Amino acid sequence: MDRIGSDLRGAGFEFTTHTSSDKTVHSAFLRFPGLLYEAGLSPHEKEKLSVKLEINTDPPGGAETDTTVLNRNFLLSLWHYDLPSLMAGKIHALLERNYTIDSDI
């Protein structure tokens, strides 16, 4: 998060963060106030764009990764799971996680 924050600040972005690292999957929310208004995507000056980042510190074996490079307003390289690995992760979560059922439904 420190590196991401430093790079974003260096590119001139203002943002707030909220991080959680108490589980295997660490997550962070980045909130950019006013960015949507400045880009002409929202008429509300105080509306925030929220981006959630998740990093699995113990990824499953066999997953394949891919790299996507975006070059729009600034160069951004994203390292992520490929689509078949993402789908396998979703199916695994559905089959293996314990879900509680609300008896009032």
C-alpha positions as CSV (number, residue, x, y, z in Angstrom):
1,M,0.0,0.0,0.0
2,D,2.9,2.4,0.7
3,R,4.2,2.0,-2.8
4,I,0.8,2.4,-4.4
5,G,0.1,5.5,-2.3
6,S,3.4,7.0,-3.2
7,D,2.9,6.4,-6.9
8,L,-0.6,7.8,-6.8
9,R,0.5,10.9,-4.9
10,G,3.3,11.4,-7.3
11,A,0.8,11.4,-10.1
12,G,-1.1,14.1,-8.4
13,F,-4.1,12.2,-7.0
14,E,-5.7,12.9,-3.6
15,F,-7.2,9.9,-1.9
16,T,-8.0,8.2,1.4
17,T,-7.4,4.6,2.3
18,H,-8.8,2.0,4.6
19,T,-6.9,-1.3,4.9
20,S,-7.6,-4.7,6.4
21,S,-4.8,-7.3,6.8
22,D,-6.3,-9.6,9.5
23,K,-7.1,-12.4,7.1
24,T,-5.3,-14.3,4.4
25,V,-6.7,-12.0,1.7
26,H,-5.5,-8.4,2.5
27,S,-7.8,-5.7,1.2
28,A,-7.7,-1.9,0.8
29,F,-10.2,0.6,-0.3
30,L,-8.9,3.7,-2.1
31,R,-11.4,6.6,-2.2
32,F,-10.8,9.5,-4.6
33,P,-13.0,12.5,-3.6
34,G,-13.9,14.8,-6.5
35,L,-12.3,12.7,-9.2
36,L,-15.6,11.8,-10.9
37,Y,-16.6,15.5,-10.9
38,E,-13.2,16.6,-12.3
39,A,-13.4,14.0,-15.1
40,G,-16.9,15.2,-16.0
41,L,-18.6,11.9,-15.0
42,S,-20.6,13.3,-12.1
43,P,-22.4,16.5,-11.4
44,H,-21.7,16.1,-7.6
45,E,-18.4,17.6,-6.5
46,K,-18.1,15.5,-3.3
47,E,-18.9,12.1,-4.9
48,K,-16.1,9.6,-4.4
49,L,-14.7,7.0,-6.6
50,S,-13.9,3.8,-4.6
51,V,-11.5,1.2,-5.7
52,K,-11.1,-2.1,-3.8
53,L,-7.7,-3.9,-4.0
54,E,-7.4,-7.5,-2.7
55,I,-4.1,-9.4,-2.3
56,N,-4.1,-13.1,-1.5
57,T,-1.1,-13.9,0.7
58,D,-1.7,-17.6,0.3
59,P,-2.9,-18.2,-3.3
60,P,-4.1,-21.6,-4.4
61,G,-1.8,-23.8,-6.4
62,G,-2.3,-24.2,-10.1
63,A,-3.7,-20.7,-10.7
64,E,-2.4,-18.9,-13.7
65,T,-1.6,-15.2,-13.8
66,D,-1.7,-12.6,-16.5
67,T,-0.4,-9.1,-16.9
68,T,-2.4,-6.2,-18.4
69,V,-0.8,-2.9,-19.3
70,L,-3.0,0.2,-19.5
71,N,-1.7,3.4,-21.0
72,R,-4.4,6.1,-20.7
73,N,-3.7,9.0,-18.4
74,F,-0.6,7.2,-16.9
75,L,1.0,3.9,-17.4
76,L,-0.4,1.1,-15.2
77,S,0.6,-2.5,-15.2
78,L,-1.8,-4.9,-13.5
79,W,-0.8,-8.4,-12.4
80,H,-3.9,-10.6,-12.0
81,Y,-5.3,-14.1,-12.3
82,D,-6.4,-15.1,-15.8
83,L,-10.2,-15.6,-16.4
84,P,-10.2,-19.4,-16.0
85,S,-8.4,-19.2,-12.6
86,L,-10.8,-16.5,-11.5
87,M,-13.8,-18.7,-12.4
88,A,-12.2,-21.7,-10.6
89,G,-11.8,-19.5,-7.5
90,K,-15.5,-18.5,-7.6
91,I,-16.7,-22.1,-8.0
92,H,-14.3,-23.2,-5.2
93,A,-15.7,-20.5,-2.8
94,L,-19.3,-21.6,-3.6
95,L,-18.6,-25.2,-2.9
96,E,-16.3,-24.9,0.1
97,R,-17.4,-21.9,2.2
98,N,-19.8,-22.3,5.1
99,Y,-22.8,-20.1,4.6
100,T,-25.4,-19.4,7.2
101,I,-29.1,-19.6,6.2
102,D,-31.5,-17.1,7.7
103,S,-34.5,-19.1,9.0
104,D,-36.8,-16.1,8.6
105,I,-36.7,-16.3,4.8
